[in-house]
Amino acid sequence: MTNIIQSLSVQPKFNGKVNRLYKKHVEELLIRRALNPDWVKANCRSVNIAEATEVLRHLIFYFVD
């Protein structure tokens, strides 16, 4: 399991950015939630507060308008 967690810390590029997962997020997704590692690698990434704020701001304006 440790090798899988380490290999998911750097994911393939999407839209020119490397998608990364923080170790604690990988552990949550793989161990606690028992999700498929291939699915996690293809569909998940960790974001910092600034990125999350930007995404949420766009969603709010999308649904309000």
A tleap script that builds the chain and sets N, CA, C and O, in Angstrom:
source leaprc.protein.ff14SB
mol = sequence {
  NMET THR ASN ILE ILE GLN SER LEU SER VAL
  GLN PRO LYS PHE ASN GLY LYS VAL ASN ARG
  LEU TYR LYS LYS HIE VAL GLU GLU LEU LEU
  ILE ARG ARG ALA LEU ASN PRO ASP TRP VAL
  LYS ALA ASN CYS ARG SER VAL ASN ILE ALA
  GLU ALA THR GLU VAL LEU ARG HIE LEU ILE
  PHE TYR PHE VAL CASP
}
set mol.1.N position { 0.826 -1.200 0.000 }
set mol.1.CA position { 0.000 0.000 0.000 }
set mol.1.C position { 0.862 1.253 0.000 }
set mol.1.O position { 0.496 2.261 -0.605 }
set mol.2.N position { 2.011 1.196 0.678 }
set mol.2.CA position { 2.896 2.362 0.748 }
set mol.2.C position { 3.367 2.780 -0.639 }
set mol.2.O position { 3.432 3.972 -0.938 }
set mol.3.N position { 3.694 1.812 -1.484 }
set mol.3.CA position { 4.132 2.135 -2.845 }
set mol.3.C position { 3.034 2.821 -3.633 }
set mol.3.O position { 3.306 3.742 -4.404 }
set mol.4.N position { 1.805 2.390 -3.452 }
set mol.4.CA position { 0.677 3.011 -4.153 }
set mol.4.C position { 0.492 4.433 -3.666 }
set mol.4.O position { 0.272 5.336 -4.473 }
set mol.5.N position { 0.574 4.651 -2.374 }
set mol.5.CA position { 0.418 5.993 -1.823 }
set mol.5.C position { 1.502 6.913 -2.364 }
set mol.5.O position { 1.206 8.046 -2.743 }
set mol.6.N position { 2.734 6.462 -2.410 }
set mol.6.CA position { 3.820 7.281 -2.929 }
set mol.6.C position { 3.667 7.537 -4.412 }
set mol.6.O position { 3.950 8.643 -4.873 }
set mol.7.N position { 3.223 6.541 -5.180 }
set mol.7.CA position { 3.094 6.731 -6.626 }
set mol.7.C position { 1.965 7.679 -6.984 }
set mol.7.O position { 1.992 8.282 -8.056 }
set mol.8.N position { 0.977 7.826 -6.122 }
set mol.8.CA position { -0.128 8.736 -6.400 }
set mol.8.C position { 0.166 10.171 -5.991 }
set mol.8.O position { -0.649 11.061 -6.234 }
set mol.9.N position { 1.312 10.407 -5.378 }
set mol.9.CA position { 1.622 11.769 -4.962 }
set mol.9.C position { 1.870 12.677 -6.153 }
set mol.9.O position { 1.678 13.889 -6.049 }
set mol.10.N position { 2.290 12.127 -7.276 }
set mol.10.CA position { 2.408 12.898 -8.514 }
set mol.10.C position { 1.599 12.182 -9.572 }
set mol.10.O position { 1.846 11.014 -9.874 }
set mol.11.N position { 0.647 12.874 -10.127 }
set mol.11.CA position { -0.258 12.294 -11.112 }
set mol.11.C position { 0.024 12.871 -12.496 }
set mol.11.O position { 0.817 13.805 -12.621 }
set mol.12.N position { -0.603 12.340 -13.524 }
set mol.12.CA position { -0.394 12.837 -14.876 }
set mol.12.C position { -0.841 14.289 -15.034 }
set mol.12.O position { -1.613 14.817 -14.234 }
set mol.13.N position { -0.327 14.912 -16.091 }
set mol.13.CA position { -0.707 16.297 -16.366 }
set mol.13.C position { -2.122 16.369 -16.919 }
set mol.13.O position { -2.546 15.513 -17.695 }
set mol.14.N position { -2.845 17.406 -16.506 }
set mol.14.CA position { -4.181 17.677 -17.034 }
set mol.14.C position { -4.270 19.184 -17.233 }
set mol.14.O position { -4.042 19.950 -16.297 }
set mol.15.N position { -4.595 19.603 -18.422 }
set mol.15.CA position { -4.621 21.029 -18.761 }
set mol.15.C position { -3.286 21.705 -18.453 }
set mol.15.O position { -3.252 22.849 -18.000 }
set mol.16.N position { -2.189 20.991 -18.701 }
set mol.16.CA position { -0.867 21.565 -18.518 }
set mol.16.C position { -0.369 21.606 -17.085 }
set mol.16.O position { 0.742 22.079 -16.845 }
set mol.17.N position { -1.145 21.128 -16.128 }
set mol.17.CA position { -0.737 21.137 -14.726 }
set mol.17.C position { -0.556 19.711 -14.234 }
set mol.17.O position { -1.276 18.801 -14.645 }
set mol.18.N position { 0.411 19.531 -13.354 }
set mol.18.CA position { 0.583 18.226 -12.718 }
set mol.18.C position { -0.392 18.158 -11.551 }
set mol.18.O position { -0.365 19.001 -10.654 }
set mol.19.N position { -1.234 17.167 -11.573 }
set mol.19.CA position { -2.189 16.978 -10.487 }
set mol.19.C position { -1.512 16.204 -9.372 }
set mol.19.O position { -0.976 15.117 -9.590 }
set mol.20.N position { -1.542 16.769 -8.187 }
set mol.20.CA position { -0.909 16.138 -7.039 }
set mol.20.C position { -1.949 15.865 -5.960 }
set mol.20.O position { -2.941 16.581 -5.818 }
set mol.21.N position { -1.689 14.823 -5.222 }
set mol.21.CA position { -2.498 14.507 -4.054 }
set mol.21.C position { -1.599 14.526 -2.833 }
set mol.21.O position { -0.527 13.921 -2.838 }
set mol.22.N position { -2.028 15.213 -1.793 }
set mol.22.CA position { -1.299 15.189 -0.541 }
set mol.22.C position { -1.404 13.787 0.054 }
set mol.22.O position { -2.406 13.095 -0.124 }
set mol.23.N position { -0.365 13.388 0.753 }
set mol.23.CA position { -0.325 12.035 1.319 }
set mol.23.C position { -1.555 11.751 2.175 }
set mol.23.O position { -2.118 10.659 2.102 }
set mol.24.N position { -1.979 12.722 2.988 }
set mol.24.CA position { -3.138 12.476 3.853 }
set mol.24.C position { -4.406 12.267 3.032 }
set mol.24.O position { -5.293 11.524 3.452 }
set mol.25.N position { -4.506 12.909 1.871 }
set mol.25.CA position { -5.674 12.719 1.018 }
set mol.25.C position { -5.649 11.348 0.348 }
set mol.25.O position { -6.681 10.689 0.221 }
set mol.26.N position { -4.456 10.927 -0.079 }
set mol.26.CA position { -4.329 9.596 -0.679 }
set mol.26.C position { -4.715 8.531 0.339 }
set mol.26.O position { -5.452 7.599 0.019 }
set mol.27.N position { -4.220 8.670 1.559 }
set mol.27.CA position { -4.561 7.697 2.602 }
set mol.27.C position { -6.062 7.675 2.865 }
set mol.27.O position { -6.647 6.607 3.041 }
set mol.28.N position { -6.681 8.844 2.891 }
set mol.28.CA position { -8.132 8.926 3.104 }
set mol.28.C position { -8.887 8.204 1.989 }
set mol.28.O position { -9.811 7.434 2.252 }
set mol.29.N position { -8.488 8.458 0.749 }
set mol.29.CA position { -9.201 7.891 -0.399 }
set mol.29.C position { -8.982 6.388 -0.550 }
set mol.29.O position { -9.917 5.645 -0.849 }
set mol.30.N position { -7.740 5.944 -0.342 }
set mol.30.CA position { -7.431 4.530 -0.570 }
set mol.30.C position { -7.716 3.648 0.631 }
set mol.30.O position { -8.266 2.557 0.482 }
set mol.31.N position { -7.351 4.104 1.811 }
set mol.31.CA position { -7.488 3.242 2.988 }
set mol.31.C position { -8.864 3.381 3.618 }
set mol.31.O position { -9.575 2.391 3.789 }
set mol.32.N position { -9.237 4.593 3.961 }
set mol.32.CA position { -10.507 4.789 4.673 }
set mol.32.C position { -11.715 4.547 3.767 }
set mol.32.O position { -12.686 3.906 4.168 }
set mol.33.N position { -11.641 5.068 2.542 }
set mol.33.CA position { -12.793 4.925 1.627 }
set mol.33.C position { -12.668 3.747 0.674 }
set mol.33.O position { -13.636 3.398 -0.003 }
set mol.34.N position { -11.511 3.136 0.609 }
set mol.34.CA position { -11.248 1.945 -0.215 }
set mol.34.C position { -11.589 2.163 -1.690 }
set mol.34.O position { -12.189 1.301 -2.332 }
set mol.35.N position { -11.201 3.317 -2.214 }
set mol.35.CA position { -11.431 3.596 -3.629 }
set mol.35.C position { -10.338 2.967 -4.474 }
set mol.35.O position { -9.230 2.732 -3.994 }
set mol.36.N position { -10.651 2.699 -5.721 }
set mol.36.CA position { -9.714 2.106 -6.659 }
set mol.36.C position { -8.574 3.094 -6.931 }
set mol.36.O position { -8.832 4.242 -7.293 }
set mol.37.N position { -7.313 2.662 -6.762 }
set mol.37.CA position { -6.181 3.567 -6.986 }
set mol.37.C position { -6.135 4.164 -8.389 }
set mol.37.O position { -5.758 5.324 -8.554 }
set mol.38.N position { -6.510 3.391 -9.395 }
set mol.38.CA position { -6.522 3.920 -10.762 }
set mol.38.C position { -7.559 5.027 -10.922 }
set mol.38.O position { -7.314 6.023 -11.604 }
set mol.39.N position { -8.716 4.849 -10.291 }
set mol.39.CA position { -9.756 5.878 -10.350 }
set mol.39.C position { -9.293 7.140 -9.615 }
set mol.39.O position { -9.494 8.252 -10.102 }
set mol.40.N position { -8.682 6.968 -8.459 }
set mol.40.CA position { -8.175 8.100 -7.685 }
set mol.40.C position { -7.140 8.861 -8.505 }
set mol.40.O position { -7.171 10.090 -8.564 }
set mol.41.N position { -6.235 8.137 -9.130 }
set mol.41.CA position { -5.187 8.768 -9.928 }
set mol.41.C position { -5.767 9.578 -11.081 }
set mol.41.O position { -5.265 10.655 -11.402 }
set mol.42.N position { -6.807 9.070 -11.692 }
set mol.42.CA position { -7.409 9.743 -12.851 }
set mol.42.C position { -8.336 10.890 -12.476 }
set mol.42.O position { -8.520 11.813 -13.271 }
set mol.43.N position { -8.923 10.854 -11.290 }
set mol.43.CA position { -10.008 11.790 -10.989 }
set mol.43.C position { -9.815 12.711 -9.795 }
set mol.43.O position { -10.657 13.578 -9.561 }
set mol.44.N position { -8.755 12.558 -9.042 }
set mol.44.CA position { -8.618 13.329 -7.809 }
set mol.44.C position { -7.344 14.158 -7.804 }
set mol.44.O position { -6.334 13.788 -8.402 }
set mol.45.N position { -7.419 15.286 -7.113 }
set mol.45.CA position { -6.230 16.086 -6.850 }
set mol.45.C position { -6.478 16.939 -5.629 }
set mol.45.O position { -7.614 17.302 -5.323 }
set mol.46.N position { -5.416 17.250 -4.946 }
set mol.46.CA position { -5.501 18.128 -3.783 }
set mol.46.C position { -5.324 19.564 -4.261 }
set mol.46.O position { -4.570 19.832 -5.196 }
set mol.47.N position { -6.017 20.468 -3.615 }
set mol.47.CA position { -5.874 21.888 -3.951 }
set mol.47.C position { -5.576 22.670 -2.684 }
set mol.47.O position { -5.940 22.262 -1.581 }
set mol.48.N position { -4.906 23.804 -2.863 }
set mol.48.CA position { -4.642 24.656 -1.708 }
set mol.48.C position { -5.834 25.592 -1.495 }
set mol.48.O position { -6.793 25.566 -2.266 }
set mol.49.N position { -5.772 26.400 -0.468 }
set mol.49.CA position { -6.903 27.277 -0.125 }
set mol.49.C position { -7.207 28.259 -1.240 }
set mol.49.O position { -8.374 28.516 -1.536 }
set mol.50.N position { -6.177 28.811 -1.861 }
set mol.50.CA position { -6.396 29.782 -2.942 }
set mol.50.C position { -7.123 29.156 -4.123 }
set mol.50.O position { -8.043 29.759 -4.675 }
set mol.51.N position { -6.716 27.943 -4.518 }
set mol.51.CA position { -7.377 27.254 -5.630 }
set mol.51.C position { -8.823 26.908 -5.279 }
set mol.51.O position { -9.723 27.084 -6.101 }
set mol.52.N position { -9.044 26.422 -4.075 }
set mol.52.CA position { -10.399 26.064 -3.654 }
set mol.52.C position { -11.298 27.296 -3.633 }
set mol.52.O position { -12.450 27.235 -4.064 }
set mol.53.N position { -10.779 28.404 -3.138 }
set mol.53.CA position { -11.547 29.646 -3.092 }
set mol.53.C position { -11.938 30.080 -4.493 }
set mol.53.O position { -13.078 30.481 -4.724 }
set mol.54.N position { -11.006 30.003 -5.424 }
set mol.54.CA position { -11.273 30.403 -6.813 }
set mol.54.C position { -12.371 29.537 -7.436 }
set mol.54.O position { -13.282 30.052 -8.085 }
set mol.55.N position { -12.277 28.237 -7.238 }
set mol.55.CA position { -13.290 27.326 -7.787 }
set mol.55.C position { -14.660 27.611 -7.177 }
set mol.55.O position { -15.658 27.693 -7.892 }
set mol.56.N position { -14.703 27.759 -5.868 }
set mol.56.CA position { -15.984 28.022 -5.204 }
set mol.56.C position { -16.567 29.364 -5.632 }
set mol.56.O position { -17.782 29.490 -5.785 }
set mol.57.N position { -15.725 30.352 -5.824 }
set mol.57.CA position { -16.185 31.662 -6.274 }
set mol.57.C position { -16.852 31.543 -7.655 }
set mol.57.O position { -17.902 32.140 -7.897 }
set mol.58.N position { -16.238 30.774 -8.546 }
set mol.58.CA position { -16.819 30.570 -9.875 }
set mol.58.C position { -18.154 29.833 -9.780 }
set mol.58.O position { -19.104 30.179 -10.482 }
set mol.59.N position { -18.228 28.829 -8.926 }
set mol.59.CA position { -19.473 28.079 -8.774 }
set mol.59.C position { -20.594 28.952 -8.222 }
set mol.59.O position { -21.737 28.855 -8.669 }
set mol.60.N position { -20.275 29.792 -7.267 }
set mol.60.CA position { -21.297 30.667 -6.683 }
set mol.60.C position { -21.872 31.603 -7.745 }
set mol.60.O position { -23.089 31.766 -7.844 }
set mol.61.N position { -20.986 32.219 -8.540 }
set mol.61.CA position { -21.453 33.135 -9.572 }
set mol.61.C position { -22.225 32.406 -10.663 }
set mol.61.O position { -23.155 32.962 -11.247 }
set mol.62.N position { -21.839 31.155 -10.941 }
set mol.62.CA position { -22.534 30.373 -11.952 }
set mol.62.C position { -23.967 30.091 -11.529 }
set mol.62.O position { -24.891 30.224 -12.332 }
set mol.63.N position { -24.155 29.705 -10.287 }
set mol.63.CA position { -25.487 29.342 -9.820 }
set mol.63.C position { -26.348 30.550 -9.457 }
set mol.63.O position { -27.576 30.456 -9.455 }
set mol.64.N position { -25.722 31.671 -9.154 }
set mol.64.CA position { -26.483 32.870 -8.790 }
set mol.64.C position { -27.027 33.552 -10.034 }
set mol.64.O position { -28.154 34.048 -10.035 }
set mol.65.N position { -26.224 33.576 -11.094 }
set mol.65.CA position { -26.664 34.269 -12.331 }
set mol.65.C position { -27.760 33.553 -13.041 }
set mol.65.O position { -28.225 34.014 -14.084 }
savepdb mol mol.pdb
quit
